[in-house]
Amino acid sequence: MTVVCTGSIAFDYILSFKGRFKDHILPDKTHILNLSFLVDNLKKRRGGVAGNYAYNLALLGYPSAVLATAGSDAVEYRAWLEKLGVDCRGLRLLDDEISATGFTTTDLDDNQITGYYGGAMNLAGSLGLDDTIADPEAVIVGPNAPGAMLRLVHECRDRGVPWVFDPAHQLPHLSGEDLVDGARGAWVLIGNDYELELIQQRSGCTMEELKKLSEVVVTTLGRHGSRIDTGSRSHTIAAAPARVESDPTGAGDAYRSGLVAALLRGLDIPTAGAVAPGQRIERFEAVGNTSVASDTIRVYLGINPGDPYNPDLLPS
């Protein structure tokens, strides 16, 4: 069984600011905000949530597929994913379009300011579940063109396919009705604490009401771990300590992949919640999509430590 990963296929420009945004924002002048930060580092990476989800699932030995639109500049990106064993039949490269592109500046507190150009991602609504592998085990509906996200939610609901609803940075472009629609019947609703608060405000739903809409509600809390709510039960999960802190970009996507893989392997929620931040830290410590899943995580998922990814040798 395969997890279908949807959302953007993008190139990320990561800028590191060796200061703190809060030291340069005057609270009484936010109505005329005009700031420029001199950054210390600039790196270009493969990114986009669909690529990040699929990449991390591949590291964990879990079959993944990408359903997304990208530009003609993503030929090498697709080949790289295919080499990892990711099914890319649903990754459409569009002529005369460029891939989604993000420009993210991160400060010393891991706060981020991002400018994002949708590019080919804006045409993702042309794709549906019929354009990828048949009978997926689950679908991660990540931030994407809003019409594409809602189409996938409806198709998952109609076909009885479990879905993870992860609206993230598309929250400004989704109405309250859209958010309730995406959460209603979802296997997992996930966001960081700011995003979950925004979902509540925009949808008019309390956290208790969101827990009735979705089977599992996950709130990520950065370096403070996460909280996983299901029904009347709430699990507080401690953060896994990082040996080296490099850059948080993509760490949330790695968390989602670790959580999905662990739950689909049949682990209980507290254990799955412990696996997810471990995968997040692996991503956090290895900038540039070059990490390998830790031996601890592989043992949890029934994969021999040190084994390379091989879809033909996956545990049952």
C-alpha angles and dihedrals in degrees: 000000000000136000113226111218117205134180131068133350101204148156114238126207107203118200121188119210113196093210140057124270091215091064091062102042118088107207094213092050101051090112089068098035112169115160138159124189123203103219128208101210138028123191133173117214142171107259147140121129097262091055092043094050092048094044093053093045088053090052088054092050094248117137112247138178131196123227108185148108123247138167131263087264091072098073093109091044091055092048090051092052092047090052087057089055097257114149106238102176087113095050105101118196109206122210117233091020131101123217122259111280130201131194111199127182116196125195131204091273091055091250112148138206114194136188112196133194112198099204112159090000089075088070096054092107087080090072130075139169091284088068095064138043118323121253101007117201091225140344126223107212100201130178107301140132101326093235090053092051094051093044090055093046090053093046092049091049093048093048098041094243115151112240137194112219110210108164095167113149093009091068092102089059099046123082125223089257090052091052093049089048092051093047098043107102094355117151089218132011110194139179142128120272093268092049093048090051090050091049089053093049095046097042096040089230125132120224088257090055092048089053088056092050097049130040093226129019116196123193115190115208104190113230089359093068125235145288122227118196125190121169108314094339126093125191122197111206121198120228118255110242117246120225091204127016110213111153132329096218109125094008092114091053090051089052090053092050092049092049094048093047092048095048092047089050086060100253117151119251099261091050094043089049089054092050094050098061089045090060089044090056092049087057092042092055097045113058118200105035094282102117128115122217112264120256090242093058092045091053090051089054096044097254120134112249112257096016113137118237109277118164090202092060100050116138115249 
